[in-house]
């Protein structure tokens, strides 16, 4: 059974079976976002585990003003930043961009696609965190401006502005690299 926001509408507690369903449905998104924020597998494991412990203990805190996915990603973000504030984390390091599933490309095509994706990801990591975070939530997690605003605790207008600036800065970085490679 797929867990949806309506199903959780009146819950004040969650049983282990329901928690398992939430973990199966959203666990990968929570872990990937934690990994994006920390760049460490073991930290992402710990953060994801902590997020689902919080869900189990505090499902009553889910206000249903946003989707369950938005709430979970906000919990993930806050949990990761709490770890960081407690000095468990050093500065973030780059992470590999997830591969896009392709049907039968040649080895050369696959190499160039991966190389291009890695180059773009390298540029994404050069963006300031506030732009990078909005861009990842929009592009990878396909969240709406309102969902991103809720997850980050900012207004939808600020989300739009950050996304616009992130895309503009990313395009500028790519143009600069292309120019430098021809000079």
Residue pairs with C-beta under 8 A, 6 or more apart in sequence:
1 21
2 21
2 25
3 18
3 21
3 22
3 25
3 68
4 68
5 64
5 67
5 68
8 14
8 59
8 62
8 64
8 68
9 64
11 18
11 59
11 60
11 62
12 59
12 60
13 59
13 60
14 22
14 55
14 56
14 59
19 52
19 55
19 56
22 52
22 55
22 68
22 72
23 52
26 68
26 69
26 72
27 48
27 52
29 69
29 72
29 73
29 141
30 47
30 48
30 51
30 52
30 72
30 73
30 76
31 44
31 45
31 48
32 44
32 98
32 140
33 73
33 76
33 77
33 136
33 141
34 43
34 44
34 47
34 48
34 51
34 76
34 79
34 80
35 41
35 43
35 44
35 95
36 95
36 136
36 140
37 47
37 76
37 77
37 80
37 81
37 92
38 44
38 47
38 80
38 83
38 84
38 89
38 92
39 92
39 93
39 94
39 95
40 89
43 80
43 83
43 88
43 89
46 83
47 76
47 79
47 80
47 83
48 76
50 79
51 72
51 75
51 76
51 79
54 75
54 79
55 72
55 75
62 68
62 71
63 71
65 150
66 74
66 146
66 147
66 150
66 151
67 147
69 141
69 143
69 147
70 143
70 147
70 150
70 151
73 137
73 141
73 143
73 151
74 150
74 151
74 152
74 153
77 133
77 151
77 152
80 89
83 89
92 125
94 121
94 122
94 125
95 121
95 125
96 118
96 121
97 117
97 118
97 120
97 121
98 140
99 114
99 117
100 113
100 117
102 110
102 113
105 113
119 174
119 177
120 170
120 174
123 170
123 173
123 174
123 177
124 132
124 135
124 136
124 170
125 132
126 173
127 135
127 166
127 169
127 170
130 162
131 162
131 163
131 165
131 166
131 169
132 166
133 152
134 148
134 152
134 159
134 162
134 163
134 166
135 162
135 163
135 166
135 167
135 170
137 143
137 147
137 148
137 151
137 152
138 145
138 148
138 163
143 151
145 156
145 159
145 160
145 163
146 156
148 156
148 159
149 155
149 156
149 158
149 159
152 159
154 162
